Amino acid sequence: MKKYRAGLFGLGVVGSGVFQTLSNNKDFPISIEKIAVKNPGKKRNIEVDASKIYTDASELLEDESLEIIIELINDPHEAFQIVSQALRNGKKVVTANKKMISLYHQELLQLSSETDGTLLYEAAVCGSIPVIRLLDQQFGADEINKVTTIANGTCNYILTQMSAKGWSYTKALQEAQNLGFAELDPYSDVSGEDTRFKLSIIILHSFGVHIKADDIPMVGIEHIDDSAIEFASENKVKIKLVGQAIQKNGSLSASVIPQFVEASEDIFFVDEEYNAVQIDAKYANRQFFKGKGAGSFPTSSAVVSNLSDIIYNRGYQLPASLTTFKKIEPTSDYYYVAGNEEVLHHLNVEEILVSETNYKIVKASLGTLLETSKEGAALSIINLPESLLKKLANTHAII
Amino acid sequence: MKKYRAGLFGLGVVGSGVFQTLSNNKDFPISIEKIAVKNPGKKRNIEVDASKIYTDASELLEDESLEIIIELINDPHEAFQIVSQALRNGKKVVTANKKMISLYHQELLQLSSETDGTLLYEAAVCGSIPVIRLLDQQFGADEINKVTTIANGTCNYILTQMSAKGWSYTKALQEAQNLGFAELDPYSDVSGEDTRFKLSIIILHSFGVHIKADDIPMVGIEHIDDSAIEFASENKVKIKLVGQAIQKNGSLSASVIPQFVEASEDIFFVDEEYNAVQIDAKYANRQFFKGKGAGSFPTSSAVVSNLSDIIYNRGYQLPASLTTFKKIEPTSDYYYVAGNEEVLHHLNVEEILVSETNYKIVKASLGTLLETSKEGAALSIINLPESLLKKLANTHAII
């Protein structure tokens, strides 16, 4: 079998995992020959031959003996420069950078098409779960109606601890940071931004349309407090940060928002740092996939599966140009809203269904609620399925 | 895009689904031009142009304008003749025939290799769940330690009704037959044979070894009675027919047997006619996939995904020759055993842990228990996880 020489950018959590996985598999026909890092003197917990380490990107990008570039750095703009140059130089590229793919997918698609290049990014969405592979290969003649995902392991870990151990949001976040599940600056995870990047890539592969992540309405988990957890527990539901895209009669709605999830849903059982993707399609019906969304080896297993794709000449089947959607607006829905009394009093909603001192259940458009949130009020907004609302009618005075 | 002409064998549940799916997708570059059926006069609930219908296989197999053969008949031996001839004639073949693949996979692999042919069979295992695709593509540089599957929708439907509605096995089977989930002769489903065929294909793609389905120890669901269902309910577990293959230090054990499944397991939540596959791998860790295992459209969606593979030139990456395993012996384990008192009294086991009038919980080798079963006694044998045994110690006198 043909042997390939590869260059690796980044030797962090995922980079180290990929390097170790390939080192442990001597039969695998791809070997990492050069590694570009920012700080070659940094202490690492893996052993790498110093002669493989470079700080100059061009040492890898201009080396014609390297057919494959594996890009695993953090900065999306720098990553875009590296990946673009690699594609222009005729290299096949594997990346795990969801932010880069989400921000630049139009440009990258065009560049791949112009250079007839290969660009694969299974690890960018839901770590080890082969979601891109499946969307790309399995639903070619099917019609996807809905995709639902728990795509951020950090948020899911935090919400699981809050619910199972009664920890506050702050304590659960701290614990996640101690365990390495959350970064020192947790903004991207807890705000929903990370999920939104991933959802935009899922939308690209599910519906073949380009959506700016920024245009997807988003609510994070930062304002979820004990009373929301208590409400969930009383009603035998769990709170999960859910990314969802729904296609109906050719139009698309999408959102990233905490949801009360009932035990009748498969995602109810996705706990700790696990991720999941549920696909509802016309012919295949419902498909549910669950796996580790983070961690060195689970994520690197997705990178390595893309390396196998290169060996067997499998690429993604996306059109070179995509329809661009201007704005994604979820239709009005039911929400649990908590915050200070003053703010709750001035909510701009269509209907108030339950009104307690510390929360309200309202029918509203998410856009309007987010406006209120922007005005400086720390609102906790949690999506509430209609089926749960019906159950609440037995215990609450529905107005 | 290049257009392909295909020939279809069989117009039953799956065949009709494939024909309809392709008819509804005019953009899909594969069209069914000829259909071979046994009985052209048979009343069908889909409309097919009579000029497309043939009864002579060679009309399809010898037609050089047909590049693709889709084989969806029942008889595995006849299917093998069709598929072999199609491969010899240079055609690309898609089949859903698990029995044929399981019985003939050595011959088919060799033939595919000799003719440089394409043979794809995603629909043969777990209907719509893309299990072969994943095993083939995602775990190339990973090491699979265990595969667990609920692969028979009929059994799962029957067990779900027995547990949820208190129905007897006979009544649940009858209902499954009325709904079209079970055939008039349910032997292959309820005996575990169907699961065993599928498990042998899963083993082929997980571990690269050839195992005769006959060599996998098997227990069906026919003897599961109300008291076993009651035992499950009392202990908050469910009974599922589970196919499992475990690799440990290079040796393999496999079995198909009803198991008491605890709520901590993902397969606990696989009910009704759903199927599931759980893969435990060294790097990817645990992956869980759930989807419809039967039904016209879900199964045909897997067939159509293979047609997409042909368009994009994706094949399976199996070696042409495989290691053949002689015998698969599960190591000794814990079992719930029920039957008449006389038989229970003479069980050949290593240890008896619980001894009630109508059942015993024993430590034994499955092979030995199956010997007792063969001697004419209708034994109900259900695998019992060690963790459940520990819980039982609180409520039962463990001997």
Interface residues (C-beta under 8 A of the other chain):
Chain A: G17 T21 L22 N25 F28 S128 I129 P130 R133 L134 Q137 Q138 F139 G140 A141 D142 D266 F269 A281 K282 Y283 A284 N285 R286 Q287 F288 F289 K290 G291 K292 G295 F297 P298 S300 S301 A302 V304 S305 L307 S308 D309 I311 Y312 N313 R314 Q317
Chain B: G17 T21 L22 N25 F28 S128 I129 P130 R133 L134 Q137 Q138 F139 G140 A141 D142 D266 F269 A281 K282 Y283 A284 N285 R286 Q287 F288 F289 K290 G291 K292 G295 F297 P298 S300 S301 A302 V304 S305 L307 S308 D309 I311 Y312 N313 R314 Q317
